């Protein structure tokens, strides 16, 4: 129980922090499994999409990556409904089990040389399974962590969703870097690319056991409510909130994937850097980005979530084009590292509190559904297509158009952030 002043007993504080750690650990594994595809693509692309043009190979693998995103709305709806009607814990356990299945399938896939067109089709199937899983993971985890976060420090504690999300990316690229040190490029292309997917499948099983210890945040009465997990109730009573979340998530997802998963390919394919150098740069940048999340979460606790979102939209609009244009011709890995870190600092205004801001706009009966579905739709359309759009524009000599596309979407995110209330509509908060 809490006191009338809103302070927590030491016991309750400890339980809530443990719950956040438990949910975060599973979240880390989920995103490691999903992102390891992006960082390994430069090695397995020829095995599934034979071509003399490396850009065409990357376009094809990016297309499969984007297809996984198209399944996210289904995952957001399915797992959001499960979380609201049957509990957050059950939803999180099922999603991580599906991720394990997808990773294991990719690890064991025959190549195009072995089974022809069935190879890329099975790769697509595995990514679709993972897409459904991640589509449900984000909304449920964001909801769960917002509900157990401590009042007055919600921004700080909720930021650990992206600490572990980015941590999953970081571990994915770090594992690739380690493999690059011990395996030749021929070995990586032949069989070494399978190792990260095996690691991901095993880690997913471990996280399944970790999530079994989590405490449920919803009551039987709430889950039995006629509106629990209902699409009709969501759109009848909370359409404006849904559209607002959709609007700023579109820009947030696009710029996030531009400066994380796509950036390694951008440094290799556009700036002309060696693959190992690009991996080193992204490893360091992602580590700093991960460390930024609690700091920007604390900042949001001080200045307000709405103000953080407005700073995100404004700075992203002003600096996206200059940063990407400079990176295009950069030769110094140190300068590239600094520019990417600057971009990720801007993105941190959003990522540190994004799940919390979304969760604060929906009541508990439709919270996981509202957060998960709005995020998944925007993420599928704008985030999942980021690499594909960037590489496609590059292949037809219009790469600079992508920079302006991201900038326009950041301006849209700023405008939608103006719609955010100064105080949360449903969660008890200080700001």
Secondary structure, DSSP 8 states (H G I E B T S, - for coil): -B-TTS-B-HHHHHHHHHHHHHHHHHHHHHHHHHHHHHHHHHHHHHHHS--S-HHHHHHHHHHHHHHHHHTHHHHHHHHHHHHHHH-HHHHHHHHHHHHHHHHHHHHT---HHHHTTHHHHHHHHHHHHHHHHHHHHHHHHHHHHHHHS-TT-HHHHHTHHHHHHHHHHHHHHHHHHHHHHHS-HHHHHHTGGGHHHHHHHHHHHHHHHHHTT----S-HHHHHSTTTT-HHHHHHH-HHHHHHHHHHHHHHHHHHHHTTHHHHHHHHHTS---HHHHHHHHHHHHHHHHHHHHHHHHHHHHH-HHHHHHHHHHHHHHHHHHHHHHHHT---HHHHHHHHHHHHHHHHHHHTTHHHHHHTTS-TTTHHHHHHHHHHHHIIIIITTHHHHHHHHHHTT-HHHHHHHHHHHHHHHHHHHTTS-SS-SSS----
